[in-house]
Amino acid sequence: MARLAVDPSFVVGTLDRRLFGSFVEHMGRCVYTGIYEPGHAAADPDGFREDVLALVRELGVTAVRYPGGNFVSNYQWEDGVGPKDERPRRLDLAWRAIEPNQFGTDEFVAWSRKADVEPVWAVNLGTRGITEAVQLLEYCNLPTGTELPDRRARNGSKEPHAIKVWCLGNEMDGPWQIGHKTAEEYARLAEETANAMRRVDPGLELVACGSSNAGMPTFGDWERTVLERTYDLVDHISLHAYYEPKAGDQASFLASAEGMDRFIDSVVATADHVKALKRSDKEITLSFDEWNVWYQQHFPGELGLDVREVSPLIEDAYTVDDAVVVGSLLITLLRHADRVKIACLAQLVNVIAPIRTEPDGRAWRQTIFHPFALTARYAGSKVLRTELAGPEMETAEYGRIAALWSTATYEESTGEVAVFVVNRSETDAVEFEVPVFAGHQLVEHLALYDDDRTAKNTADEPDRVVPRQITGTSIADNICTATLPPASWHLIRLAPAN
């Protein structure tokens, strides 16, 4: 038996809806034949696939980071604006593909508005620097009357794009990055770029590059070095993490949330260490702007790719277990809502994505679509501080951990409580109890699991794996009791009876 202690008076923090962000990079088929495919039967006059737009809205995405990713570190933003027949074709060094530049800054802003998402922009601090970042910002955010905003107006967008959140480069600690830098080199460049960008638009939110993953040899020291130079100029520091089974260890994979949880705690500790050194009242928050399940073991690496036109790349097909892990990672982000203010599931379409498409064909939901969509839809405005007592399990990677991973939210406007819980055990069902607030009743219990944990959704069978309505959950003596099958994700909704 496991019991979750929860009370509306104990709050972790207010949920920033940008936690339900995603990521669009010029990589594989994320853009071309993903969100953008002129000539498709479902394309609108701008070439945006309306079937994909409908799925993006259903997914509940609130913000989308663009245009990369590794792609941005060799990207010349000027190539992607102006008349399309005058835009150059370029070799993208990140993914060794020919970039046609038929989709760029103005197209992405227009797409974002149709998708009802906030654009989060990354600037090239790999092969370019301060001047190019400032010029892109001027193009996007200033009113007409000077050369770059006037160019934007000539390109069809008289009103400023008003982009608020800007990332100062991407994964600059990574040797794979074009323009890779040491912590000291990046910190100095980020400091000067941030200072210049704030001269253009003081109201920006700026994201400094943190470590590409917690396994980097410079992890921790990188964050300290960067924040010591940029603390007063930036608002967030980034984290990136991808998870996959290693050597067939499915138990540790199902417990991936432990790794994310510890990663977040470490970055918060480092940021707060710099805060103490500076005697600052300012608190740096986190942008977990790349996260997902990614089977990197199947990826040959950038140098293993032939130079080619846009073509499929890392189009992982996700299983039930993958969806359970994604659900548990979302729980982790919610549990840190006091410090994680932006998060981006990477990526949005085709490339390790919740949405898949066929060129000139169908679009469908992958298994990981469902826990994300339901969490985005039902997570309330306040994340509650919870305590869980129950059975434990042993893992090779994380040691002995709780079998269940859970959080809860409270929506002040309606009084609804949403409980999110994952049973990470591969073998054991767990009886689960949560106290019900006075006057509340059970609205529904949805779960995602399957006897075949390798089951996937495909174009021919797009609804093979979908959330189930659980009918056996009950309330007695102000206690809600449910049975959680092995390797399963759950949403339990409780609301005032009247």
N, C-alpha and C positions, 0 to 999 in steps of 0.2 A: 504494500500500500504506500502511495506517495501523497503528500498533502502540501498544497500551496497556500502560504499565508499571504494575504493581500488586504490592504486597507486604503480607501481613497485619500486618507490624510497623509499618507507617506508617498511622496512623489520624487522620482528621479529627476525629472525635468520636463519642460514643455517640448513636445515633438515638433521639430522643424520639418515641414512636409518635403523639403528637398532631400531628405533621407531616402525618398523613393525616386531617386534619379537614375539615369541610364547614360549610355555612352555611344556615340556614333563616330567612327573613325573611317578614313579612306583606307580600308583594308578589306581584301577579299570582296564579297558581294554585300557588304553592309550598306553602302550608298547605292551603287549602280546595280540594278535589278533587285535591290532591297527596298529602301525608302523612295528611290527615284528610278523610274523606268518609263520614259516617254514612249508612247505607242502601245503600252499595255492596255488591255481592255478596261482596267480599273483606274487608269491614270487620269488625273484631272488636267486642266489646261496648262498647269505648270510642270507636268510630268511626274507629280507625286502620286504614288499608288494609294488610292483611297481605301483599299482593303487593308493595307498595312496601317494607315492612319487610324482606321477604326479599331484595330487590335492594340495600337499604342494607347489610344484613349481608354480602352477596356483594361489594359494592364495597369493604368493608374500612374503612369510616369509623370513626374512633376518638373524635372529639370533634365537636360541632356548636355553632356560635355562634348565639345567638338573643337577642332577636327582631328585630334589625336591626344594621347597615344604617340607611339614612335614616329608615326607619319609626320607629326607637326615639326619635328626637329630638322627636317630638310624642306619644309613647305614654304613657298613664296606666295603669300596670300593674294598678291596682286594678279597672279595667274588665274584666279578663280572669280574675278569680277569683270564686268563689261560685256560687250557683245560676244556671244558664245562662239561665233565663227572666227573670232580673232584671238581666242584663248589658246595658249600653247599646250602641246602634249609634252609631258615631262616624265623622266624616269624617277620614280619614288625609290630612294635608297633604302628606306626602312623595310619595305616588303617586296622590293625588286619587281615592281609592276609599273606598267605605263599608265600614268594618271592623265585622263583626257580633260580634266578641269571644266567639265560641263556642269558641275555642281560645286558651288563655293559659298562665300560669305552671305551674299544676299539671298541665295536660294535656301540656305539653311535657316536664316532668320524667318523667311516666308514659311518654310515648312514648320518651324517651331510654333509659329502663331496658329497654323491650322491644327497642329497636334495639341495645342494648349499646354506647352511646356516652356519653362524658362531656359534660355540658352546659357551655357557655361562655357567660356571661351579659353582656349589655350594658345599661348604665343610661342613662337619659335625662339628659344634661347640656346639652340644647338649650333646651327650654322649662321644665325642672325643675332640680333641683340636689341639694344635700347631704341635705336632709331626706328626699326621696323615695327617694334611693339607699339611705340607711341603713334606711328602713322596709322596702324590698323585701328587703334583706339580712336583716333581722330576721325577716321573714315566711318566708324560705327556709331560713335556717341555724340559728336559735336553737331550743332545746328549749322545750316548752310551759311556761307559767307566767307569761307576759306577754301583752299584748293581741294582738299580731300573730301570734306562733306559735300562740296559742289559736285565732285565726281560721283559720289554715292547718289545724289539727286539725279544726275544724268543717267545713271544706271537704273533708275526707276524707284528709288526710295528717298523721297524728299525728307521725311521725318526721320530723326535719329533712331537707330536700332535700340538704344538705351540698354545695353548689356551691362549687367551689374557685377557678375562674378568672373574673374580672370585668373587663369592658372599661369604661373610664371615658369613655363617650360614643362617638360615631362620626363620623369625618371632619369634625371641628369646624373645620378650616381651609377647608372648601368653602363658597363663597357660596350654593350650592344647599341647604345644610343649614339646616333650621329651627333657629334659635338659633345660627347661625354666629358664631364669636368670633375675635378676634385671638389671636395666640400668647400674648400676655401675659394676656389675659382667661381663656383656656382654662387656661393653666398654673396660675394662681391658683386657679381652681375645681377643677381636678383635684387639686392639692395638698391643698386643704381636704377634698375628698370622700374622697380616699384616707386621710387622717388619721382622719376620722370612721369610715370603714368598718373600719379596722384596730382601732378601739376596740371594735367589735362582734365581730370575728373576726380576731385577729392572724395567723392562718395562711393568709390569702388570697393568691392570686397576682393581681396587678393589672396591667392593660395600659393604658398611656397612649396617646392618639391621636397617631400620627405623621402625616405628609403623606398626603393622599388619593391622590397619585401623584407620580412623580418630576418631572413637568412643572409642578407648582404653582409660582407665582412666589415663594412663601415657603419652598420646599423647602430643607432644610438648616438655615436659620435657625429654622424652626418647631421642628425636633427639638431644636436647641440650647436654645432658650428654654424649651421644655416640660421637658426633662430637668434643666436647671439648677434648676428649682423642685421637681421631683418625684423626683429621682434616688434618694433614700434611702427613698422610699415605694412605688415601683413596681418590678416585676420585668421587664417587657417593654415595648417600644414597637412600635406597629403599622405595617404597610406594606400598601398596597392597589395592585393593578396589574391592568389588563385589556389584552389584546392582540388586534389584528385586522389584516388586510391594509390597507394605505393606498395609494390610487391604483393599485391593481393590482400592487403590488410584493410578489409572493409570495415572492421570495427573502429579503427582509428579514423578512417574517412568519415564515418557517420558522426564522429566526435569532433569534426573540423572546427566547430564553433569555439572549442577550447583554444585553438591556435589563434583565431581572430580576437578572442577576448583578451588573451595575454598580450597580443600585439598592441591593441588599443591601450591597455594599461601601461605598457612600457613607453609609448609615445606621449601619453598624458604626463607620466612621471618626468620625462625629459623636458617637456614644455614647461612644466611647473618648476623644474629645477632652474631653467633659464629665467623664469619669472622672478624667482627668489633672488638670483644673482643680480638682477636689474632693479630690485626693490620696486617692482612694477605692480600697479593695480589692474593691469590689463590681463585678460585670460585668452590664450590662444586656443581655438577650437579646431576640430579635425574635419577634413574632407576625405572620406574613404572613397576616392573617386575612380577606383577600379577594383571590383571584386566579383568573383563567380567561381563555379566549378569549371575547370579547363583541363582537359587531358593532354597536358604538355608532352607526355611521353610519346604521343603520336605526331608531334610537330617536329619537322626536320631542322628547324632553325633557319634564320634569315638567309644564311649563305647556302643552305640546301635548296633554295628556291631558284628556279630558272626565271630569267626576265621574260615577262609575259604580259598580255592584255589582262584586264580585270577578269578574274576567274575565282572559283571557290577556294576558300582557305579557312582552315580550322572550323568547319561546320559540324561541330560535335552534336550528335543526337543524344538527348538526355534521357536517363532512366528514372524510375521511381526513386531509387536511392539518391540520385542527384537532386531531385526535387525536395526530398526530405532534408538534405544538407543545405540547400538554398534557403529553405524555410528556417532552419536553425541559425543560419548566418544573419537573416533578417531579425530574428529574436535578439541576437547579440548586438546588432546596431541599435535596436530599440532600448536595450538595457543600458546603453551608453548615450542616451539621448541628451544628457546634460552636456556632453562634449562633442559628440558626432553631430554635425549640423548639415553636412552634405554627404551623400553616398551615391555611387553610380554603378549599377549592375552593368558589367562589360561583357558583350556589347548588346545592342538593341535588336538588330536583325541579322540573321544568317551566321555571323561570326560569333561563336560561342554565345548564342542568343536565345531569348525566350520565344522569339518569333522567327519562323522560317518561311522562305518563299521559293517558288520555282520561277525562273525567267519566263516571262510571258505565260505564267501559269498561276497556281494556287498559293495561298498563304495559310499558315496554321499555327496553333499554339503548341509549343513544346511543354513537356511535363513541368519544367521550372517556372513556366508562365503562371501557374495556378497559385502557389503559395505567395508569390509576389503580388499578384492582383488582389487576392483576398486580404493580405496584410495592408496594402495601400488603401483598400476600400474601407476597412473596418477599424484600423488603429485609431484610437482616440487622441485627443489633444494633450493629455497628460499621461506620461509613462509612470507606472507605479513601481515603487520599490517592493520587491517580493522576496520571500524566503521559501525554499523548497526542501522538505524532508522526505527521504524515500530511498529506494534501493540504489546500489552503486554497481559499476561495471569496470572491468580492467581493460586498458588499452595499451598497446605497445608504445605508442608515440606520446601519450599524455598521462600515462599512469592510471591511477584509480580515480574515477570521476563519477558524478551523478548520472544515473541512467536517463533521467529526464532533464530537459533544458526548457526553461519557460520564462515568460514575462506576461504582464497584463497592462492594459491601458484603460483610461477613463475619459469619456467624452462629457465635458461639463455641460454642454448645451442640451444633451438628451439624457444624461445619467447612465448611458450604456457602458458596460464593461466588456472588453474583449480580452480573452485569455488565449495566448498562443503557447503551444507546448509541443515538444517533439520527444518521442520515445526513441532513444538512440541505441537501445539494445537490439541486436540481431535476432535474438531467440525468445525473449520473455515479454509477454504482455504484462502491463502494469495497471493496477487499479489506482485511479487518480481522484483526489478530492480537492475541491476549492470552495471556500465559504461564499455564500451568496449574500450580498448586501440586503438589508431590510427592505422589503417591498419589491424585490427584483424577481424576475422569472427567467427561465431558459428560453431564449429565442431560437437558437439552432446550434447544432454541433456538426461542423464540417471536418472531414478528414481526408488526407491523401495517403494511400498505401495500396499495396497489391500483393497477392500471393506470389506473383512473378515480379520480383523486385528489379528485374532487368527490362521490364516492359517499357516501350517508348511510343510516342505519338509520331505518326508519319503523314504524308500528304494523302495517302489512301485510307489511313485509319487515324484521323486527327483527334478523335475523342477516345482513343484506347485507354488513356489514363486521365481521369477527371476527378475532382473532389466528390466525396460521397456524403450524403446526409446520414448521420448516425442517429438511430432511433432509440437505442437502449440507454442513453444518458438520462439521469433522473435527478430530481431535487427532493430532499426530505430533511426536515429539521434544519433548514437554511444551509444545507450542504449539497453541492452538486457533485454527483459521482459518475465517473465515466471509466470505461475500459479502453486502454490505449494499446493497440496491437504492436508487435515488434516493428521497428523501422518505419515509423509513421509520423506525419505532421498533422496538427489539429488546431482548429479555431472554435472556441466556445464563446458564444455571445449571450450575455445576460443584460436585461434591461428592466426598467421600472414597469410594474404590472399595469399601470394606467398611463 
